[in-house]
Amino acid sequence: MHLIYQIFIDPFVQMGSAPDLFVQTLWEGLVAGVLYSLIALGFVLIFKASGVFNFAQGIMVVFAALTLVGLYAHGVPAFLALAITIGVMFLLAMAVERLVLRPLVNQPEIILFMATFGLTYILIGFGELIFGGDPKVMITDQLYLPSGSYTIKALGGFVQMQKIDIAAAVIASAMVASLAVFFQKTRIGRALRAVADSHRAALSVGISLEYIWVTVWFAAGIVALATGIMWGARSNVSFALEIISLKALPVLILGGFTSIPGAIIGGIIIGVGEKIGEFYWGPLFGSGIEEWFAYVIALIFLLFRPQGLFGERIIERI
């Protein structure tokens, strides 16, 4: 009986007795959720264009951030380093299209998926060779990202908001919204959906797979760069950021692998859910609940709605 009280009643009593802490937890979860949405967006863009889960998206986040920090460390001004890094991500998109995707047109999706595994380890090895394996400090001041925090009085207490978290939430939201409109309302977006349905059919109506793939991988590279800057500003730039990117998997399961709005909603659900779970249920189940709680939520969704909130139900004839 005591265990039932601790699980189902006591957390809600705590929320009511200390509403300011609840709001603080919600805010931190919202920021994490928006950043998860930004990570998931890179996966969604590539999945929509090729029908494959890009396992290399996580290391692309690390590689983009390391390139930016590494250029600055060698004396390149911050905004010039940012521009060069964007150019590097474009060259990476062209290289992936030419060396990986073009030879595998019309191959089974599992072949493309395994190719992204190979790309992951190539980028890890190349990144360690060029930049080393030590954590790097993100150049937040040089990019004019804010530091410090605001303290707001609310609900009989105080809620603290880090300025970098506010900036991250605003920038990530703007990028997600812009890319959503771009790929939903433009000719490229329609061509992308055609490519996702069938490579052969897209080729038959004159759609250039090379152009679409370069565009989408470059967009995913820009998303990876923004993600690396924001996550790097909150911690450090290291290869450990690749692990954070795997949080996109439960986000995609919730929202649907082909839905940009789903990436947003799924990210917020995961971010808020894991922060609330850690704060209110963490003491009961032990510390570290935040590391696995998102996958529990995803597993529940797989049982009842495997296509996700915004994914399309797939019906196959047998």
C-alpha positions in Angstrom: 0.0 0.0 0.0 2.9 2.3 0.9 4.5 1.6 -2.5 1.3 2.5 -4.4 1.1 5.8 -2.4 4.7 6.6 -3.4 4.1 5.9 -7.1 0.6 7.2 -7.7 -0.1 9.8 -5.1 3.0 11.3 -3.4 4.4 12.8 -6.7 1.2 14.7 -7.3 1.1 15.9 -3.7 4.6 17.3 -4.2 3.5 19.0 -7.4 0.7 20.8 -5.6 2.7 21.7 -2.5 5.7 23.2 -4.5 4.3 24.5 -7.8 7.3 26.6 -8.4 9.5 23.5 -8.5 7.0 21.9 -10.9 7.2 24.9 -13.2 11.0 24.8 -13.0 11.0 21.1 -14.0 8.5 21.8 -16.9 10.8 24.5 -18.2 13.9 22.4 -18.2 11.9 19.6 -19.8 10.6 21.9 -22.5 14.1 23.1 -23.4 15.5 19.6 -23.5 12.4 18.6 -25.6 12.9 21.3 -28.2 16.6 20.3 -28.6 15.5 16.6 -28.9 13.1 17.8 -31.6 16.0 19.5 -33.4 18.0 16.3 -33.3 15.0 14.2 -34.5 14.4 16.6 -37.4 17.7 15.6 -39.0 16.7 12.0 -38.9 13.2 12.8 -40.3 14.6 14.8 -43.3 16.8 12.0 -44.4 14.2 9.2 -43.7 11.7 11.1 -45.8 14.1 11.3 -48.7 15.6 7.8 -48.6 13.4 5.7 -46.4 16.4 4.9 -44.2 17.2 5.7 -40.6 20.5 7.7 -40.7 22.6 6.2 -37.9 25.3 8.8 -38.7 23.2 11.8 -37.7 24.6 11.7 -34.2 28.2 11.8 -35.2 27.3 14.5 -37.7 26.3 16.6 -34.7 29.7 16.0 -33.1 31.6 16.5 -36.3 30.0 19.8 -37.2 30.6 21.2 -33.6 34.2 20.0 -33.6 34.8 21.6 -37.0 33.5 24.9 -35.7 35.5 24.8 -32.5 38.6 23.4 -34.2 38.7 26.2 -36.8 38.4 28.8 -34.1 41.2 27.2 -32.1 43.4 27.6 -35.2 42.8 31.4 -35.3 39.8 31.6 -37.7 37.3 34.3 -36.5 34.2 32.8 -35.0 31.7 33.8 -37.7 34.1 32.9 -40.5 34.6 29.5 -38.8 30.8 29.2 -38.8 30.6 29.9 -42.5 33.4 27.5 -43.3 31.7 24.8 -41.2 28.5 25.2 -43.2 30.6 24.8 -46.3 32.1 21.6 -44.8 28.7 20.2 -44.2 27.7 20.9 -47.8 30.9 19.1 -49.0 30.0 16.2 -46.7 26.5 16.1 -48.2 27.9 16.0 -51.7 30.4 13.3 -50.8 27.7 11.1 -49.2 25.5 11.5 -52.3 28.3 10.7 -54.7 30.1 7.9 -52.8 27.4 6.3 -50.7 23.9 7.0 -52.0 24.4 7.1 -55.8 25.9 3.6 -56.0 23.1 2.2 -53.9 20.0 3.5 -55.8 17.1 1.0 -55.7 19.0 -1.2 -53.2 17.1 -2.6 -50.2 16.7 -0.1 -47.3 18.8 -2.3 -45.0 21.8 -1.8 -47.3 21.4 2.0 -47.0 21.0 1.7 -43.3 24.2 -0.4 -43.0 26.0 2.2 -45.2 25.2 4.9 -42.6 26.9 2.7 -40.0 30.0 2.7 -42.1 29.7 6.5 -42.5 29.5 6.9 -38.7 32.8 5.1 -38.0 34.5 7.0 -40.9 33.5 10.3 -39.4 34.5 9.1 -35.9 38.0 8.1 -37.1 38.4 11.2 -39.2 37.2 13.5 -36.4 39.6 12.0 -33.9 42.4 12.2 -36.4 41.9 15.9 -37.1 40.5 17.2 -33.8 41.6 14.7 -31.2 39.4 13.0 -28.6 39.5 15.6 -25.8 36.4 17.6 -24.9 36.3 21.1 -26.4 34.6 24.3 -25.0 31.9 25.8 -27.3 32.7 29.4 -28.4 29.5 30.8 -27.0 30.8 34.3 -26.3 32.4 34.6 -29.7 29.0 33.7 -31.3 27.2 36.2 -29.1 25.2 33.5 -27.3 24.0 34.8 -24.0 25.3 33.7 -20.6 23.9 34.0 -17.1 20.3 33.5 -16.0 17.0 35.1 -15.2 15.2 34.5 -11.9 11.4 34.9 -12.1 9.1 35.0 -9.1 6.2 32.6 -9.7 3.7 30.6 -7.7 5.1 31.6 -4.4 8.7 30.7 -5.3 11.3 31.4 -7.9 11.9 29.9 -11.3 15.5 30.1 -12.8 15.9 30.2 -16.5 19.4 30.1 -18.1 19.7 32.6 -20.9 21.5 30.0 -23.1 18.4 27.7 -22.7 16.1 30.5 -23.8 18.3 31.2 -26.8 18.5 27.5 -27.6 14.7 27.1 -27.4 14.1 30.1 -29.6 16.7 29.1 -32.3 15.6 25.5 -32.3 11.9 26.4 -32.6 12.7 28.8 -35.4 14.7 26.2 -37.3 12.1 23.5 -36.9 9.3 25.8 -38.0 11.3 27.1 -41.0 12.3 23.7 -42.3 8.7 22.4 -41.7 7.3 25.1 -43.9 10.1 24.7 -46.5 9.6 21.0 -47.0 5.8 21.1 -46.7 5.1 24.0 -49.0 7.8 24.0 -51.7 8.5 22.0 -54.8 11.5 20.4 -53.1 9.3 19.2 -50.4 6.9 17.6 -52.8 9.8 16.0 -54.7 11.2 14.7 -51.4 8.0 12.9 -50.7 8.0 11.4 -54.2 11.6 10.2 -53.7 10.7 8.6 -50.4 7.8 6.7 -52.0 9.9 5.2 -54.8 13.3 6.0 -56.2 12.4 4.4 -59.6 9.1 6.3 -59.9 10.8 9.6 -58.9 13.4 9.1 -61.7 10.7 8.3 -64.2 9.0 11.7 -63.7 12.3 13.6 -64.0 13.1 14.2 -60.4 16.9 14.3 -59.7 17.8 12.0 -56.9 21.2 13.6 -56.7 19.8 17.1 -56.2 17.3 15.9 -53.6 19.7 13.9 -51.6 22.4 16.6 -51.5 19.7 19.2 -50.5 18.3 17.0 -47.7 21.7 15.8 -46.4 22.9 19.5 -46.4 19.8 20.5 -44.5 20.4 17.7 -42.0 24.0 18.9 -41.7 22.8 22.4 -40.8 20.5 21.0 -38.2 23.4 18.9 -36.9 25.6 22.1 -36.6 22.8 24.0 -34.8 22.3 21.0 -32.5 26.0 20.7 -31.8 26.3 24.4 -30.9 23.3 24.3 -28.5 24.2 21.1 -26.8 27.9 22.1 -26.7 27.0 25.4 -25.1 25.2 23.5 -22.3 28.0 21.0 -21.7 31.1 20.5 -23.8 31.8 19.4 -27.4 32.9 15.8 -27.3 32.1 12.5 -28.9 29.8 11.8 -26.0 27.2 14.1 -27.7 26.6 11.2 -30.1 24.9 9.3 -27.2 22.5 12.3 -26.6 21.5 12.1 -30.3 20.2 8.5 -29.7 17.4 10.2 -27.7 16.0 11.0 -31.1 14.9 7.3 -31.5 12.1 7.5 -28.8 11.2 10.9 -30.2 10.7 9.4 -33.7 8.8 6.5 -32.3 6.3 8.9 -30.7 6.0 11.4 -33.5 6.4 9.1 -36.5 9.5 8.7 -38.7 8.2 10.8 -41.5 6.5 13.7 -39.6 8.1 17.0 -38.9 5.3 18.1 -36.6 5.6 14.7 -35.0 9.3 15.4 -34.2 8.3 18.6 -32.4 5.5 17.0 -30.3 7.5 13.8 -29.7 10.5 15.8 -28.5 8.5 17.9 -26.1 6.8 14.8 -24.7 10.1 13.0 -24.2 11.9 16.1 -22.7 9.1 17.0 -20.2 8.4 13.3 -19.4 12.0 12.4 -18.5 12.5 15.6 -16.4 9.3 15.1 -14.4 10.1 11.4 -14.1 13.6 12.1 -12.8 12.5 14.7 -10.3 9.4 13.1 -8.8 9.9 9.3 -9.4 13.7 9.3 -9.5 14.2 8.9 -5.7 11.9 5.9 -5.7 13.5 4.0 -8.6 17.0 5.2 -8.1 19.0 8.0 -9.8 19.5 7.9 -13.5 15.8 7.3 -14.4 16.3 10.1 -17.0 18.6 7.9 -19.0 16.0 5.2 -19.7 12.6 6.7 -19.0 12.2 8.0 -22.6 12.6 4.4 -23.9 9.9 3.2 -21.6 7.5 5.9 -23.0 8.5 4.8 -26.5 7.9 1.1 -25.7 4.4 1.9 -24.5 3.7 3.8 -27.8 5.0 0.8 -29.8 2.5 -1.5 -28.1 -0.5 0.7 -28.8 0.4 2.9 -31.8 3.5 1.6 -33.5 3.3 4.2 -36.4 3.5 7.1 -33.9 1.2 10.0 -33.2 1.5 11.5 -36.7 2.8 8.5 -38.7 0.8 6.8 -41.4 -0.6 3.4 -40.7 1.0 0.9 -43.1 -1.3 -1.8 -44.5 0.3 -4.5 -46.5 -1.4 -7.2 -48.6 -0.4 -10.7 -47.9 
